[in-house]
Amino acid sequence: MAGVMASCCHTEFSQSLLKTCEYWPEWKEELPLTVYRKGEQYYLCCDVVYKCEHDKVRCASIIDPPDNVLHTEIPVNVKRKRVEKRYYCLMGAEAVQKLLGVKPLPAPGDCPICIPADEWDAADAVPVTVKLSPKKAWLWDGDDVCQYNKWNRSKPYEVYVPEYTPWDYWIKAPLSAVLLVAVDVPCTIVWNVGVAIYATIPAEF
C-alpha cells in the first residue's frame, strides 16, 4: 500500500505539443570543417541541419520512488522539414592551440562568437590548411565558443550553434500553457486522488 501511495502520475500533453517544435542540430555531412583565420581569431565553417523527427510522443509518466519512472507514449509520427544553416563559429584559445598548434590573441569583448553565412565577410577571411572532422566534434545548441574538452578523447571538440525555433512555436507555446492548466493539472490531480483512494480500500481475501 505504501508503495502505491508513494507513486504519482502526471500527464504531459502540454509538453507533447511543444515537442513538435523541438529541433536539434546535426552535422549536415561528414565533410571536414574548414578553419578560417579572421584577423587574429579563428573560425570553424560549420554546415548544420536542424531536425524535428519523432515517431512517438509522451503523454504521461508514473514516478515510483525511489528512482523508477515509467513513461506512457503514443505512436505519433512527427517529421518536419529539415532546416539547413551555415555558421562560422569562433574557436576558443585552447581549441585553436590543440588543432593548429598556435596560440591566438585573446578575443576582444565585442568579437562575434557565431556568424551566420549571410553575415560573414569573406574579404579578410584566410582559409587554414588544417581541417577538423565532424567525427571529432560534438554539436550543441547554445551560445559559446568552440571549446576543447581534454576529458573526451573520442570527441574532444565541442561546437555551439544557435538554437532553431520554428515560427509556429510562438502559437503553440500559449496553447501549451492552456493545455497545462486545462488538461494536465486536472488529469494529474484526478489520477493521483484516485490512486490514493484505491490504496486506502482494504484488500478483500
ZATI-892645 format. One record per residue (C-alpha): residue number from 1; residue in three letters; x, y, z. Coordinates in pm, 1 decimal. Last residue first. Example, Ala and Ser with C-alpha at 12.3 -4.5 7.8 and 13.67 -1.06 7.14 Angstrom:
resi  resn  X  Y  Z
2  SER  1367.0  -106.0  714.0
1  ALA  1230.0  -450.0  780.0
# end
This chain:
resi  resn  X  Y  Z
205  PHE  -949.3  -1201.2  60.5
204  GLU  -1059.1  -845.6  17.8
203  ALA  -793.1  -576.6  27.5
202  PRO  -884.0  -277.6  236.6
201  ILE  -950.5  38.8  34.3
200  THR  -691.6  305.4  126.0
199  ALA  -475.4  244.8  -182.9
198  TYR  -772.9  292.6  -414.2
197  ILE  -840.3  633.1  -258.9
196  ALA  -475.7  736.1  -313.2
195  VAL  -477.1  611.5  -673.9
194  GLY  -796.7  804.3  -745.8
193  VAL  -652.4  1119.2  -590.8
192  ASN  -343.2  1071.7  -806.3
191  TRP  -539.3  1036.1  -1130.0
190  VAL  -780.9  1318.5  -1053.2
189  ILE  -498.2  1559.2  -967.6
188  THR  -292.1  1465.9  -1275.3
187  CYS  -593.5  1494.5  -1501.8
186  PRO  -679.1  1837.6  -1359.4
185  VAL  -318.4  1965.5  -1397.7
184  ASP  -258.0  1821.9  -1744.9
183  VAL  -586.8  1924.5  -1906.3
182  ALA  -699.1  2283.6  -1851.6
181  VAL  -390.4  2433.6  -1687.7
180  LEU  -121.5  2252.6  -1887.7
179  LEU  -328.7  2253.8  -2204.8
178  VAL  -368.3  2632.1  -2179.1
177  ALA  8.3  2673.3  -2131.3
176  SER  67.3  2452.5  -2435.1
175  LEU  -168.0  2671.3  -2636.9
174  PRO  43.2  2973.5  -2539.6
173  ALA  359.5  2791.0  -2659.7
172  LYS  190.3  2655.4  -2972.4
171  ILE  149.7  2990.7  -3144.7
170  TRP  500.7  3123.7  -3076.1
169  TYR  640.4  2778.8  -3160.8
168  ASP  470.6  2803.5  -3500.1
167  TRP  756.2  3008.0  -3645.1
166  PRO  1020.7  2744.7  -3583.4
165  THR  1291.0  2795.3  -3315.0
164  TYR  1646.9  2694.4  -3403.1
163  GLU  1903.5  2713.1  -3123.3
162  PRO  2220.3  2894.6  -3221.9
161  VAL  2537.5  2689.9  -3280.4
160  TYR  2792.5  2551.4  -3032.7
159  VAL  3089.8  2330.8  -3120.0
158  GLU  3254.2  2099.9  -2867.2
157  TYR  3589.3  1947.8  -2961.7
156  PRO  3736.5  1646.0  -2779.8
155  LYS  3524.8  1382.2  -2949.8
154  SER  3689.5  1041.3  -2892.8
153  ARG  3934.1  1160.4  -2626.9
152  ASN  3680.8  1334.2  -2406.2
151  TRP  3849.8  1459.6  -2090.5
150  LYS  4057.9  1721.4  -2274.6
149  ASN  3746.6  1906.8  -2381.3
148  TYR  3841.2  2177.1  -2631.9
147  GLN  3588.5  2453.2  -2683.3
146  CYS  3417.0  2617.0  -2980.3
145  VAL  3285.5  2946.8  -2844.0
144  ASP  2955.7  2973.9  -2656.2
143  ASP  2585.8  3040.4  -2703.9
142  GLY  2399.1  2713.1  -2726.1
141  ASP  2281.0  2434.7  -2948.9
140  TRP  2530.1  2153.8  -2936.8
139  LEU  2747.3  1972.1  -3190.8
138  TRP  3012.8  1733.5  -3061.6
137  ALA  3334.7  1730.9  -3258.8
136  LYS  3586.4  1463.3  -3356.6
135  LYS  3357.8  1286.3  -3602.7
134  PRO  3288.2  1628.6  -3752.0
133  SER  3648.8  1618.4  -3882.5
132  LEU  3851.3  1935.6  -3827.9
131  LYS  4059.3  2085.1  -4108.1
130  VAL  4418.9  2209.2  -4114.5
129  THR  4502.1  2409.6  -4428.2
128  VAL  4376.8  2740.9  -4292.1
127  PRO  4144.8  2955.5  -4503.3
126  VAL  4201.0  3333.1  -4480.6
125  ALA  3899.5  3554.3  -4404.8
124  ASP  3956.5  3926.7  -4473.2
123  ALA  3711.9  3966.6  -4761.9
122  ALA  3494.3  3673.0  -4656.8
121  ASP  3251.0  3888.8  -4461.3
120  TRP  3002.1  3652.6  -4296.7
119  GLU  2656.5  3797.9  -4232.7
118  ASP  2465.4  3574.7  -4475.6
117  ALA  2662.9  3271.6  -4352.8
116  PRO  2555.1  3322.0  -3991.9
115  ILE  2831.5  3436.1  -3752.1
114  CYS  2882.5  3265.6  -3416.5
113  ILE  3114.8  3402.9  -3147.8
112  PRO  3109.1  3768.7  -3252.8
111  CYS  3405.8  3965.6  -3108.7
110  ASP  3275.9  4254.4  -2895.6
109  GLY  3477.3  4155.0  -2588.0
108  PRO  3800.3  4118.7  -2782.3
107  ALA  3929.6  3762.3  -2837.4
106  PRO  4254.3  3690.5  -2656.3
105  LEU  4545.8  3658.0  -2901.0
104  PRO  4582.1  3322.0  -3066.4
103  LYS  4824.8  3049.5  -2958.1
102  VAL  4924.6  2827.1  -3248.2
101  GLY  4945.1  2448.0  -3276.6
100  LEU  4652.3  2428.3  -3515.4
99  LEU  4409.9  2186.2  -3350.1
98  LYS  4527.2  2189.0  -2989.6
97  GLN  4618.7  2559.9  -2985.9
96  VAL  4299.0  2663.4  -3160.6
95  ALA  4083.9  2461.2  -2919.0
94  GLU  4275.3  2608.0  -2623.5
93  ALA  4219.5  2966.4  -2746.3
92  GLY  3846.5  2919.7  -2810.2
91  MET  3725.6  2885.2  -3166.5
90  LEU  3467.9  3128.2  -3307.3
89  CYS  3195.8  2960.4  -3510.2
88  TYR  3119.0  3043.3  -3873.1
87  TYR  2768.7  2917.0  -3939.6
86  ARG  2588.0  2751.9  -4227.4
85  LYS  2223.5  2656.0  -4192.9
84  GLU  1994.8  2381.7  -4320.3
83  VAL  1639.5  2334.3  -4194.8
82  ARG  1472.6  1995.4  -4215.7
81  LYS  1103.3  1978.1  -4296.1
80  ARG  904.8  1823.4  -4014.7
79  LYS  862.2  1461.2  -3924.8
78  VAL  627.1  1389.3  -3636.2
77  ASN  476.9  1040.4  -3639.3
76  VAL  252.5  987.3  -3339.5
75  PRO  276.5  648.2  -3172.0
74  ILE  163.5  715.1  -2812.9
73  GLU  391.3  709.4  -2511.7
72  THR  340.6  619.7  -2146.5
71  HIS  657.0  659.4  -1941.9
70  LEU  753.2  464.1  -1630.3
69  VAL  995.2  615.3  -1380.0
68  ASN  1174.2  412.2  -1111.9
67  ASP  1414.5  605.6  -892.2
66  PRO  1298.6  597.5  -529.7
65  PRO  1014.8  612.3  -579.0
64  ASP  760.7  519.4  -848.7
63  ILE  703.5  811.3  -1082.1
62  ILE  441.2  742.0  -1347.9
61  SER  472.1  948.4  -1663.8
60  ALA  211.0  1060.3  -1915.9
59  CYS  156.9  1163.3  -2279.7
58  ARG  499.0  1101.4  -2429.1
57  VAL  533.2  1135.5  -2804.9
56  LYS  616.2  879.4  -3069.0
55  ASP  799.9  851.2  -3401.4
54  HIS  977.2  1184.8  -3357.9
53  GLU  1164.3  1397.5  -3613.9
52  CYS  1247.9  1765.7  -3576.0
51  LYS  1585.4  1812.3  -3741.2
50  TYR  1821.3  2109.4  -3782.5
49  VAL  2096.3  2062.8  -4042.0
48  VAL  2434.6  2225.7  -3986.3
47  ASP  2721.5  2320.1  -4215.1
46  CYS  3000.4  2455.4  -3994.6
45  CYS  3285.4  2685.8  -4103.0
44  LEU  3509.9  2699.7  -3797.2
43  TYR  3655.3  3037.6  -3702.8
42  TYR  3998.2  3154.9  -3589.2
41  GLN  4091.9  3491.7  -3441.6
40  GLU  4379.2  3735.9  -3501.0
39  GLY  4224.8  3895.1  -3808.8
38  LYS  3993.5  3630.7  -3947.8
37  ARG  4166.2  3296.2  -3975.2
36  TYR  3941.5  3035.9  -4128.6
35  VAL  3902.4  2667.9  -4040.5
34  THR  3713.1  2429.0  -4265.8
33  LEU  3502.4  2158.0  -4108.9
32  PRO  3576.6  1827.1  -4277.2
31  LEU  3286.8  1660.1  -4462.0
30  GLU  3077.1  1413.5  -4263.0
29  GLU  2761.1  1582.4  -4381.1
28  LYS  2490.8  1811.2  -4246.6
27  TRP  2623.4  1789.1  -3893.7
26  GLU  2335.1  1769.7  -3652.0
25  PRO  2129.3  2034.6  -3473.3
24  TRP  1813.6  1970.5  -3267.4
23  TYR  1461.7  2092.1  -3334.1
22  GLU  1176.4  2089.0  -3083.8
21  CYS  860.0  2242.6  -3228.1
20  THR  652.2  1922.5  -3230.4
19  LYS  777.8  1859.6  -2876.9
18  LEU  588.2  2170.2  -2768.3
17  LEU  261.8  1980.8  -2813.9
16  SER  397.0  1683.3  -2619.4
15  GLN  491.7  1916.9  -2334.6
14  SER  129.9  2028.2  -2296.0
13  PHE  6.3  1669.4  -2317.8
12  GLU  231.2  1566.7  -2028.7
11  THR  13.5  1384.0  -1777.1
10  HIS  135.8  1329.5  -1422.1
9  CYS  137.2  1014.6  -1216.1
8  CYS  239.7  954.1  -857.0
7  SER  376.0  664.2  -656.3
6  ALA  416.8  697.2  -281.7
5  MET  60.6  582.9  -222.6
4  VAL  115.3  267.3  -429.2
3  GLY  438.8  183.2  -246.8
2  ALA  277.8  241.9  89.9
1  MET  0.0  0.0  0.0
# end
